[in-house]
Each structure stands twice: as structure tokens, then as C-alpha cells.
Amino acid sequence: MLETPIILIATDDPLLSDTIATLLVSTGFQTGLAQTGEEAEVAIGSGKDGNPFDALIVDIALRKFDSLD
């Protein structure tokens, strides 16, 4: 059986992260959330429930960490 893909959503906009997470979960994905660049780095290193993230959605203007780095 294939594992459900896990996607990390990194944005400091709670409404945006909730909207994206709701959409992804409704289509069969698992999600993780990070509100800062530091939280995203920690989440990438630790994964979700011991499993690595399969993809990242990053706000291009996330404070203290942007997707251009």
C-alpha cells in the first residue's frame, strides 16, 4: 500500500495555510504547517510523525526565510 504524501505548508498567513491545508487534505494528502522560516527548517529536519515531507509549499515572502534562499 502506498503511503499518503505529506506536504509542508510554510506561510505566515493563517487563512492561507488553513485554506491550502483543507484543500490538500480533502484530496487525500497529509499536511504540516509552519508559520516562520525557523519553524519550516525544524519541520523539514524532523518531518511529520517521523516521516519526511514529500513536498513543500513556501510563501515567497515568508519572514526571516524566503523561498529564494
C-alpha positions in Angstrom: 0.0 0.0 0.0 1.3 3.4 -0.9 1.8 6.0 1.9 -0.1 9.2 1.8 2.1 12.1 0.6 2.9 14.7 3.2 3.2 18.3 2.2 4.6 21.1 4.4 2.9 24.5 4.1 5.1 27.3 5.2 3.3 30.7 5.3 2.7 33.4 8.0 -0.8 33.9 6.7 -3.1 31.6 8.8 -6.1 31.9 6.5 -4.0 30.9 3.5 -2.3 28.0 5.3 -5.7 26.7 6.5 -7.3 27.1 3.1 -4.4 25.2 1.4 -4.4 22.5 4.1 -8.1 22.0 3.8 -7.9 21.6 0.0 -4.9 19.2 0.2 -6.5 17.1 3.0 -9.8 16.9 1.1 -7.9 15.4 -1.9 -6.0 12.8 0.2 -2.8 14.5 1.3 -1.4 14.9 4.8 -0.1 18.3 5.7 2.2 20.0 8.1 2.2 23.7 8.9 5.0 26.2 9.6 4.4 29.9 10.3 8.1 31.1 10.2 11.2 30.1 8.4 12.7 28.7 11.6 9.6 26.5 12.1 9.9 25.3 8.5 13.6 24.4 8.9 12.8 22.4 12.1 9.8 20.7 10.4 11.9 19.8 7.3 14.5 18.3 9.6 12.1 16.3 11.7 9.3 15.5 9.3 5.8 14.7 10.5 5.4 11.7 12.8 8.8 10.6 11.9 8.1 10.6 8.1 9.8 13.1 5.8 7.9 15.7 3.8 7.3 14.8 0.2 6.8 18.4 -1.0 6.9 22.0 0.3 4.6 24.9 -0.4 6.5 28.0 0.7 5.3 31.7 0.8 7.9 33.6 -1.3 7.9 36.4 1.3 8.0 34.3 4.5 9.6 36.4 7.2 13.2 35.5 8.1 13.3 32.9 5.3 12.1 33.2 1.8 11.8 30.6 -0.9 14.5 32.5 -2.9 17.2 31.4 -0.3 
